[in-house]
Amino acid sequence: MAGACCKCPASLSVFKRSLSVARCGSAPRCSLLQSWRLGERALQEAARPSSALRPAGFYRPTSFLCVSCQASMSESLRTCYVYLNQTSRSFAAVIQALDGELRHAVCIFYLVLRALDTVEDDMSIPLDKKVPMLNDFHTYLYQDEWCFTESQEKDRQVLEDFPTISLEFRNLAQEYRDVISDICHRMGVGMAEFLEKKVGSMKEWDLYCHYVAGLVGIGLSQLFSASQLEDPEVGRDTELANSMGLFLQKTNIIRDYLEDMQGGRAFWPQEAWSQFAGRLEDLADPEKLDSALSCLNLLVTDALRHVPDVIAYLARLRNQSVFNFCAIPQVMAIATLSSCYNNPMVFQGVVKIRKGQAVTLMMEATNMSAVQTLIAQYSQEILQKVSITDPSRDKTLHILAVIREKSAVSPSALPSKTHLSPMYLSAAMLLAALSWQYLSTTAAQAQGTGDVHGQ
Protein backbone atom coordinates (compact mmCIF):
# COMPACT_ATOMS: atom_id res chain seq x y z
CA MET A 1 0.00 0.00 0.00
CA ALA A 2 1.44 3.31 -1.07
CA GLY A 3 2.03 5.98 1.48
CA ALA A 4 0.44 9.40 1.34
CA CYS A 5 2.00 11.69 -1.17
CA CYS A 6 2.38 14.40 1.41
CA LYS A 7 4.95 12.18 3.15
CA CYS A 8 7.33 11.95 0.24
CA PRO A 9 10.35 14.29 -0.12
CA ALA A 10 9.01 15.92 -3.27
CA SER A 11 5.77 16.97 -1.63
CA LEU A 12 7.53 18.17 1.49
CA SER A 13 9.73 20.33 -0.73
CA VAL A 14 6.66 21.85 -2.36
CA PHE A 15 5.18 22.36 1.09
CA LYS A 16 8.24 24.26 2.31
CA ARG A 17 8.29 26.53 -0.74
CA SER A 18 4.57 27.14 -0.43
CA LEU A 19 4.84 27.97 3.24
CA SER A 20 7.51 30.57 2.46
CA VAL A 21 5.07 32.22 0.05
CA ALA A 22 2.32 32.09 2.66
CA ARG A 23 4.38 34.29 4.94
CA CYS A 24 4.55 37.09 2.40
CA GLY A 25 1.90 39.66 1.56
CA SER A 26 -1.84 39.37 1.68
CA ALA A 27 -4.69 38.93 -0.74
CA PRO A 28 -8.25 40.20 -0.82
CA ARG A 29 -10.85 38.13 0.93
CA CYS A 30 -12.47 35.39 -1.13
CA SER A 31 -16.04 34.38 -1.76
CA LEU A 32 -17.64 30.96 -1.64
CA LEU A 33 -18.54 29.05 -4.79
CA GLN A 34 -20.80 26.04 -5.24
CA SER A 35 -19.04 22.78 -4.58
CA TRP A 36 -19.45 19.21 -3.45
CA ARG A 37 -22.29 18.71 -0.99
CA LEU A 38 -19.98 17.38 1.70
CA GLY A 39 -19.07 20.92 2.87
CA GLU A 40 -16.39 21.69 0.35
CA ARG A 41 -17.56 25.30 0.30
CA ALA A 42 -16.03 25.81 3.70
CA LEU A 43 -12.63 24.76 2.37
CA GLN A 44 -13.02 27.04 -0.63
CA GLU A 45 -13.22 30.05 1.69
CA ALA A 46 -9.48 29.69 1.96
CA ALA A 47 -8.73 28.36 -1.49
CA ARG A 48 -10.69 30.42 -3.99
CA PRO A 49 -10.88 34.18 -4.47
CA SER A 50 -13.88 36.01 -5.84
CA SER A 51 -14.55 35.43 -9.52
CA ALA A 52 -14.18 39.16 -9.90
CA LEU A 53 -10.54 38.81 -8.90
CA ARG A 54 -9.72 36.17 -11.51
CA PRO A 55 -8.69 37.38 -14.95
CA ALA A 56 -11.01 36.10 -17.68
CA GLY A 57 -10.11 32.56 -18.64
CA PHE A 58 -7.53 32.30 -15.87
CA TYR A 59 -7.03 28.75 -14.66
CA ARG A 60 -3.92 27.23 -13.27
CA PRO A 61 -3.95 23.42 -13.24
CA THR A 62 -2.97 22.13 -9.84
CA SER A 63 -1.55 18.76 -8.89
CA PHE A 64 -0.86 17.82 -5.29
CA LEU A 65 0.43 14.31 -6.04
CA CYS A 66 4.18 13.72 -6.06
CA VAL A 67 5.94 12.84 -9.32
CA SER A 68 6.63 9.24 -8.31
CA CYS A 69 2.97 8.69 -7.40
CA GLN A 70 1.80 10.10 -10.73
CA ALA A 71 4.30 7.99 -12.67
CA SER A 72 2.90 4.79 -11.18
CA MET A 73 -0.65 5.60 -12.30
CA SER A 74 -2.43 4.48 -15.42
CA GLU A 75 -3.30 7.19 -17.94
CA SER A 76 -6.99 6.90 -17.08
CA LEU A 77 -6.31 7.31 -13.36
CA ARG A 78 -4.17 10.37 -14.01
CA THR A 79 -7.07 11.77 -16.05
CA CYS A 80 -9.37 11.20 -13.08
CA TYR A 81 -7.07 13.29 -10.89
CA VAL A 82 -7.08 16.00 -13.55
CA TYR A 83 -10.89 16.04 -13.35
CA LEU A 84 -10.69 16.07 -9.55
CA ASN A 85 -8.49 19.16 -9.59
CA GLN A 86 -10.61 20.86 -12.23
CA THR A 87 -13.90 20.32 -10.44
CA SER A 88 -12.61 20.75 -6.89
CA ARG A 89 -9.24 22.46 -6.73
CA SER A 90 -9.49 22.99 -2.98
CA PHE A 91 -11.11 19.79 -1.77
CA ALA A 92 -8.79 17.88 -4.10
CA ALA A 93 -5.87 18.74 -1.84
CA VAL A 94 -7.53 17.05 1.14
CA ILE A 95 -8.40 13.95 -0.89
CA GLN A 96 -4.86 13.65 -2.23
CA ALA A 97 -3.44 13.84 1.29
CA LEU A 98 -5.21 10.58 2.19
CA ASP A 99 -3.04 7.51 2.71
CA GLY A 100 -2.53 4.69 0.23
CA GLU A 101 -5.22 3.16 -1.93
CA LEU A 102 -7.93 5.00 0.03
CA ARG A 103 -6.87 8.11 -1.87
CA HIS A 104 -7.86 6.58 -5.21
CA ALA A 105 -11.13 5.17 -3.86
CA VAL A 106 -12.22 8.54 -2.48
CA CYS A 107 -11.15 10.29 -5.69
CA ILE A 108 -13.37 8.01 -7.76
CA PHE A 109 -16.18 8.24 -5.19
CA TYR A 110 -16.03 12.02 -5.49
CA LEU A 111 -16.10 11.99 -9.30
CA VAL A 112 -19.01 9.53 -9.45
CA LEU A 113 -21.06 11.68 -7.09
CA ARG A 114 -19.98 14.83 -8.92
CA ALA A 115 -21.33 13.32 -12.14
CA LEU A 116 -24.58 12.34 -10.40
CA ASP A 117 -24.88 15.81 -8.87
CA THR A 118 -24.27 17.41 -12.27
CA VAL A 119 -27.26 15.53 -13.68
CA GLU A 120 -29.43 16.68 -10.78
CA ASP A 121 -28.35 20.32 -11.12
CA ASP A 122 -28.75 20.53 -14.91
CA MET A 123 -32.03 22.34 -15.47
CA SER A 124 -31.79 21.75 -19.24
CA ILE A 125 -32.52 18.02 -18.77
CA PRO A 126 -36.30 17.43 -18.84
CA LEU A 127 -37.71 15.63 -15.80
CA ASP A 128 -38.96 12.66 -17.80
CA LYS A 129 -35.36 12.04 -18.79
CA LYS A 130 -33.64 13.15 -15.57
CA VAL A 131 -35.60 10.99 -13.13
CA PRO A 132 -34.70 7.67 -14.83
CA MET A 133 -31.07 8.83 -15.13
CA LEU A 134 -30.86 9.51 -11.41
CA ASN A 135 -32.54 6.23 -10.48
CA ASP A 136 -30.33 4.19 -12.82
CA PHE A 137 -27.05 6.10 -12.48
CA HIS A 138 -25.38 3.41 -10.37
CA THR A 139 -25.83 0.94 -13.24
CA TYR A 140 -23.75 3.15 -15.55
CA LEU A 141 -20.71 2.29 -13.43
CA TYR A 142 -20.67 -1.13 -15.06
CA GLN A 143 -21.44 0.07 -18.60
CA ASP A 144 -18.15 0.58 -20.43
CA GLU A 145 -19.44 3.04 -23.01
CA TRP A 146 -22.06 5.05 -21.12
CA CYS A 147 -21.63 8.81 -21.24
CA PHE A 148 -23.86 11.87 -21.44
CA THR A 149 -22.97 14.63 -23.89
CA GLU A 150 -26.01 16.91 -23.58
CA SER A 151 -25.28 18.59 -20.26
CA GLN A 152 -24.94 22.36 -20.07
CA GLU A 153 -23.34 22.39 -16.62
CA LYS A 154 -19.80 23.67 -16.02
CA ASP A 155 -18.62 20.25 -14.78
CA ARG A 156 -20.05 18.38 -17.76
CA GLN A 157 -16.66 16.79 -18.53
CA VAL A 158 -17.27 14.19 -15.82
CA LEU A 159 -20.37 13.10 -17.76
CA GLU A 160 -18.87 13.39 -21.21
CA ASP A 161 -15.85 11.28 -20.24
CA PHE A 162 -17.66 9.06 -17.75
CA PRO A 163 -16.15 5.93 -19.39
CA THR A 164 -12.76 6.95 -17.98
CA ILE A 165 -14.21 7.35 -14.49
CA SER A 166 -16.22 4.12 -14.66
CA LEU A 167 -13.12 2.26 -15.87
CA GLU A 168 -11.18 3.33 -12.80
CA PHE A 169 -14.19 2.50 -10.64
CA ARG A 170 -14.08 -1.05 -11.99
CA ASN A 171 -10.35 -1.18 -11.27
CA LEU A 172 -10.97 -0.61 -7.55
CA ALA A 173 -11.08 -3.46 -5.07
CA GLN A 174 -14.50 -5.11 -4.71
CA GLU A 175 -15.06 -3.72 -1.21
CA TYR A 176 -14.67 -0.16 -2.52
CA ARG A 177 -16.88 -0.79 -5.56
CA ASP A 178 -19.68 -2.15 -3.39
CA VAL A 179 -19.71 0.96 -1.20
CA ILE A 180 -19.58 3.46 -4.07
CA SER A 181 -22.26 1.69 -6.12
CA ASP A 182 -24.60 1.38 -3.12
CA ILE A 183 -24.28 5.02 -2.09
CA CYS A 184 -24.66 6.19 -5.70
CA HIS A 185 -27.87 4.16 -6.00
CA ARG A 186 -29.39 5.42 -2.77
CA MET A 187 -28.42 9.02 -3.47
CA GLY A 188 -29.81 8.95 -7.01
CA VAL A 189 -33.15 7.63 -5.75
CA GLY A 190 -33.26 10.32 -3.06
CA MET A 191 -32.40 13.10 -5.50
CA ALA A 192 -35.17 11.93 -7.84
CA GLU A 193 -37.63 11.96 -4.93
CA PHE A 194 -36.93 15.60 -4.11
CA LEU A 195 -36.89 16.92 -7.68
CA GLU A 196 -40.54 17.89 -7.51
CA LYS A 197 -40.94 17.87 -3.76
CA LYS A 198 -40.25 20.86 -1.54
CA VAL A 199 -38.69 20.48 1.88
CA GLY A 200 -41.67 20.81 4.18
CA SER A 201 -41.21 19.41 7.67
CA MET A 202 -38.06 19.33 9.75
CA LYS A 203 -38.03 15.54 9.26
CA GLU A 204 -38.04 16.08 5.49
CA TRP A 205 -35.15 18.52 5.90
CA ASP A 206 -33.23 15.77 7.67
CA LEU A 207 -34.17 13.32 4.92
CA TYR A 208 -33.12 15.65 2.11
CA CYS A 209 -29.79 16.36 3.83
CA HIS A 210 -29.36 12.61 4.36
CA TYR A 211 -29.74 11.93 0.65
CA VAL A 212 -27.34 14.62 -0.53
CA ALA A 213 -24.79 14.65 2.31
CA GLY A 214 -25.48 12.08 5.02
CA LEU A 215 -25.03 9.29 2.49
CA VAL A 216 -21.68 10.78 1.52
CA GLY A 217 -20.61 10.64 5.17
CA ILE A 218 -21.78 7.03 5.41
CA GLY A 219 -20.02 6.07 2.19
CA LEU A 220 -16.76 7.72 3.19
CA SER A 221 -16.86 6.02 6.58
CA GLN A 222 -17.34 2.65 4.94
CA LEU A 223 -14.41 3.37 2.60
CA PHE A 224 -12.25 4.30 5.60
CA SER A 225 -13.05 0.96 7.22
CA ALA A 226 -12.66 -1.00 3.99
CA SER A 227 -9.14 0.42 3.64
CA GLN A 228 -8.36 -0.91 7.15
CA LEU A 229 -6.99 2.52 8.05
CA GLU A 230 -9.91 2.81 10.47
CA ASP A 231 -11.71 0.30 12.67
CA PRO A 232 -14.79 -1.52 11.26
CA GLU A 233 -16.98 0.33 13.78
CA VAL A 234 -16.36 3.63 11.93
CA GLY A 235 -18.10 2.20 8.87
CA ARG A 236 -20.80 0.37 10.81
CA ASP A 237 -22.04 3.34 12.87
CA THR A 238 -24.14 4.99 10.18
CA GLU A 239 -25.87 7.31 12.65
CA LEU A 240 -22.68 9.17 13.50
CA ALA A 241 -21.54 9.19 9.88
CA ASN A 242 -24.90 10.58 8.79
CA SER A 243 -24.63 13.38 11.34
CA MET A 244 -21.25 14.37 9.90
CA GLY A 245 -22.90 14.98 6.54
CA LEU A 246 -26.03 16.62 7.92
CA PHE A 247 -24.05 19.13 9.94
CA LEU A 248 -22.14 20.28 6.87
CA GLN A 249 -25.15 20.34 4.56
CA LYS A 250 -27.37 22.25 6.98
CA THR A 251 -24.61 24.80 7.46
CA ASN A 252 -24.43 25.31 3.69
CA ILE A 253 -28.20 25.63 3.38
CA ILE A 254 -28.44 28.11 6.24
CA ARG A 255 -25.65 30.30 4.96
CA ASP A 256 -26.78 30.24 1.34
CA TYR A 257 -30.34 31.51 1.93
CA LEU A 258 -29.98 34.59 -0.28
CA GLU A 259 -28.00 32.89 -3.04
CA ASP A 260 -30.56 30.09 -3.24
CA MET A 261 -33.49 32.52 -3.25
CA GLN A 262 -31.94 34.49 -6.09
CA GLY A 263 -31.40 31.24 -7.98
CA GLY A 264 -34.99 30.13 -7.53
CA ARG A 265 -34.09 27.39 -5.05
CA ALA A 266 -35.62 26.80 -1.63
CA PHE A 267 -34.07 24.48 0.95
CA TRP A 268 -35.13 26.05 4.25
CA PRO A 269 -37.89 23.79 5.67
CA GLN A 270 -41.38 25.23 5.54
CA GLU A 271 -42.11 24.01 9.07
CA ALA A 272 -39.48 26.46 10.28
CA TRP A 273 -40.00 29.56 8.12
CA SER A 274 -43.81 29.39 8.14
CA GLN A 275 -43.69 30.23 11.86
CA PHE A 276 -42.25 33.63 11.01
CA ALA A 277 -43.34 34.55 7.46
CA GLY A 278 -46.01 33.90 4.86
CA ARG A 279 -43.42 33.17 2.18
CA LEU A 280 -39.79 32.14 2.44
CA GLU A 281 -38.66 35.12 0.36
CA ASP A 282 -40.36 37.48 2.85
CA LEU A 283 -37.49 36.85 5.27
CA ALA A 284 -35.28 39.05 3.06
CA ASP A 285 -37.60 42.03 3.68
CA PRO A 286 -35.74 44.46 6.00
CA GLU A 287 -39.03 45.21 7.75
CA LYS A 288 -39.25 41.55 8.80
CA LEU A 289 -35.71 41.31 10.14
CA ASP A 290 -36.70 40.25 13.66
CA SER A 291 -38.76 37.36 12.31
CA ALA A 292 -36.00 36.44 9.88
CA LEU A 293 -33.41 36.26 12.65
CA SER A 294 -35.73 34.12 14.77
CA CYS A 295 -36.07 31.66 11.90
CA LEU A 296 -32.33 31.72 11.27
CA ASN A 297 -31.52 31.03 14.90
CA LEU A 298 -34.01 28.16 14.99
CA LEU A 299 -32.24 26.47 12.06
CA VAL A 300 -28.78 27.09 13.48
CA THR A 301 -29.93 25.48 16.72
CA ASP A 302 -31.21 22.48 14.79
CA ALA A 303 -27.87 22.12 12.98
CA LEU A 304 -25.95 22.34 16.27
CA ARG A 305 -27.69 19.21 17.57
CA HIS A 306 -25.40 17.19 15.28
CA VAL A 307 -22.20 18.51 16.89
CA PRO A 308 -22.09 15.95 19.75
CA ASP A 309 -22.19 13.20 17.11
CA VAL A 310 -19.42 14.97 15.18
CA ILE A 311 -17.23 14.97 18.28
CA ALA A 312 -17.95 11.28 18.94
CA TYR A 313 -17.16 10.37 15.33
CA LEU A 314 -13.87 12.26 15.18
CA ALA A 315 -12.77 10.78 18.51
CA ARG A 316 -12.88 7.29 16.94
CA LEU A 317 -10.50 8.08 14.09
CA ARG A 318 -6.94 6.79 14.31
CA ASN A 319 -5.36 7.57 10.94
CA GLN A 320 -3.94 11.09 10.70
CA SER A 321 -4.82 11.66 7.04
CA VAL A 322 -8.41 10.51 7.62
CA PHE A 323 -8.69 12.70 10.69
CA ASN A 324 -7.54 15.80 8.80
CA PHE A 325 -9.89 14.97 5.93
CA CYS A 326 -12.88 14.77 8.30
CA ALA A 327 -12.05 17.37 10.94
CA ILE A 328 -11.19 20.38 8.77
CA PRO A 329 -14.65 20.75 7.14
CA GLN A 330 -16.36 20.28 10.51
CA VAL A 331 -14.48 23.08 12.27
CA MET A 332 -15.05 25.27 9.21
CA ALA A 333 -18.76 24.53 9.54
CA ILE A 334 -19.09 25.49 13.19
CA ALA A 335 -17.06 28.64 12.54
CA THR A 336 -19.50 29.47 9.72
CA LEU A 337 -22.52 28.82 11.95
CA SER A 338 -21.06 31.13 14.56
CA SER A 339 -20.79 33.84 11.90
CA CYS A 340 -24.36 33.19 10.72
CA TYR A 341 -26.10 33.08 14.09
CA ASN A 342 -28.31 36.15 14.60
CA ASN A 343 -26.56 37.82 11.65
CA PRO A 344 -28.72 40.02 9.36
CA MET A 345 -26.15 39.58 6.57
CA VAL A 346 -27.54 36.09 5.90
CA PHE A 347 -30.53 37.89 4.33
CA GLN A 348 -28.58 40.74 2.74
CA GLY A 349 -25.37 39.31 1.28
CA VAL A 350 -22.68 36.71 1.78
CA VAL A 351 -21.61 35.48 5.21
CA LYS A 352 -18.11 34.07 5.16
CA ILE A 353 -15.26 33.38 7.50
CA ARG A 354 -12.09 35.34 6.83
CA LYS A 355 -9.36 33.84 4.69
CA GLY A 356 -6.79 34.04 7.48
CA GLN A 357 -9.21 32.43 9.89
CA ALA A 358 -9.84 29.59 7.44
CA VAL A 359 -6.14 28.93 6.94
CA THR A 360 -5.59 28.93 10.71
CA LEU A 361 -8.39 26.40 11.19
CA MET A 362 -6.89 24.12 8.55
CA MET A 363 -3.53 24.19 10.25
CA GLU A 364 -4.87 23.69 13.77
CA ALA A 365 -7.53 21.01 13.28
CA THR A 366 -5.07 18.11 13.29
CA ASN A 367 -5.78 16.43 16.63
CA MET A 368 -8.80 15.79 18.79
CA SER A 369 -7.87 18.16 21.59
CA ALA A 370 -7.42 21.05 19.17
CA VAL A 371 -10.74 20.28 17.47
CA GLN A 372 -12.57 20.16 20.81
CA THR A 373 -11.02 23.47 21.76
CA LEU A 374 -12.13 25.07 18.49
CA ILE A 375 -15.65 23.70 18.82
CA ALA A 376 -15.85 25.02 22.39
CA GLN A 377 -14.56 28.41 21.23
CA TYR A 378 -17.19 28.86 18.52
CA SER A 379 -19.95 27.47 20.73
CA GLN A 380 -19.05 30.14 23.27
CA GLU A 381 -19.25 32.80 20.55
CA ILE A 382 -22.77 31.65 19.70
CA LEU A 383 -23.72 31.61 23.38
CA GLN A 384 -22.74 35.24 23.72
CA LYS A 385 -25.13 36.18 20.89
CA VAL A 386 -28.23 34.41 22.24
CA SER A 387 -30.93 37.00 22.88
CA ILE A 388 -33.18 36.78 25.90
CA THR A 389 -36.17 37.27 23.56
CA ASP A 390 -35.23 34.68 20.94
CA PRO A 391 -38.00 32.04 20.61
CA SER A 392 -35.43 29.22 20.37
CA ARG A 393 -33.39 30.48 23.30
CA ASP A 394 -34.03 27.52 25.63
CA LYS A 395 -33.24 24.92 22.95
CA THR A 396 -30.14 26.84 21.90
CA LEU A 397 -28.84 27.09 25.45
CA HIS A 398 -29.50 23.39 26.01
CA ILE A 399 -27.60 22.15 22.96
CA LEU A 400 -24.74 24.58 23.64
CA ALA A 401 -24.46 23.15 27.16
CA VAL A 402 -24.30 19.62 25.74
CA ILE A 403 -21.64 20.69 23.23
CA ARG A 404 -19.65 22.40 25.96
CA GLU A 405 -19.68 19.19 28.00
CA LYS A 406 -18.70 17.00 25.03
CA SER A 407 -15.95 19.35 23.90
CA ALA A 408 -14.34 19.75 27.30
CA VAL A 409 -10.62 18.95 27.22
CA SER A 410 -8.71 18.18 30.38
CA PRO A 411 -5.32 19.93 30.64
CA SER A 412 -3.57 16.55 30.83
CA ALA A 413 -5.06 15.55 27.48
CA LEU A 414 -3.63 18.51 25.59
CA PRO A 415 -0.78 17.48 23.29
CA SER A 416 2.64 18.98 23.76
CA LYS A 417 3.64 20.90 20.65
CA THR A 418 7.24 19.88 21.17
CA HIS A 419 6.20 16.25 20.66
CA LEU A 420 4.42 16.79 17.32
CA SER A 421 6.58 15.99 14.32
CA PRO A 422 6.32 18.10 11.16
CA MET A 423 5.24 14.93 9.33
CA TYR A 424 2.27 14.58 11.67
CA LEU A 425 0.92 17.97 10.61
CA SER A 426 2.05 17.95 6.98
CA ALA A 427 -1.26 17.15 5.29
CA ALA A 428 -3.22 20.02 6.82
CA MET A 429 -0.31 22.45 6.59
CA LEU A 430 0.27 21.54 2.95
CA LEU A 431 -3.35 22.32 2.17
CA ALA A 432 -3.20 25.60 4.04
CA ALA A 433 0.02 26.67 2.39
CA LEU A 434 -1.10 25.79 -1.13
CA SER A 435 -4.42 27.55 -0.54
CA TRP A 436 -2.64 30.70 0.58
CA GLN A 437 -0.22 30.50 -2.35
CA TYR A 438 -3.10 30.20 -4.81
CA LEU A 439 -4.85 33.20 -3.28
CA SER A 440 -1.75 35.38 -3.27
CA THR A 441 -0.78 34.52 -6.85
CA THR A 442 -4.27 35.00 -8.21
CA ALA A 443 -4.79 38.27 -6.39
CA ALA A 444 -1.47 39.58 -7.66
CA GLN A 445 -2.44 38.75 -11.25
CA ALA A 446 -5.82 40.38 -10.80
CA GLN A 447 -4.26 43.53 -9.39
CA GLY A 448 -1.89 43.57 -12.34
CA THR A 449 -4.88 43.80 -14.70
CA GLY A 450 -6.34 46.66 -12.71
CA ASP A 451 -9.43 44.65 -11.82
CA VAL A 452 -9.83 45.65 -8.19
CA HIS A 453 -12.88 44.43 -6.31
CA GLY A 454 -14.23 46.18 -3.23
CA GLN A 455 -13.16 44.66 0.06
Buried (B, 14 or more C-beta within 10 A) or exposed (E): EBEBBBBBEEBBEBBEEBBEBBEEEEBBBBBBBBBBBBBBBBBBBBBBBBEEBBEEEEEEEBBBBBEEBEEEBEEBBBBBBBBBBBBBBBBBBBBBBBBBBBBBBBBBBBBBBBBBBBBBBBEEBEEEEBBEBBBBBBEBBEEEEBBBEEBEBEBBBBBBBBBBBBBBBEBBEEBBBEBBBBBBBBBBBBBBBBEEEEBEEBEBBBBBBBBBBBBBBBBBBBBBBBBBBBBEEBBEBBEBBBBBBBBBBBBBBBBBBBEBBEEEEBBBBBBBBBEBBEEBBBBBEEEBBEBBBBBBBBBBBBBBBBBBBBBBBBEBBEBBBBBBBBBBBBBBBBBBBBBBBBBBEBBEEEBBBBBEBBBBBBBBBBBBBBBBBBBBBBBBBBBEBBBEEBBBBEBBBEBBEBBBEBBEBEEEEEEEEEEEEEEBBBBBBBBBBBBBBBBBBBBEBBBEEEEEBEE
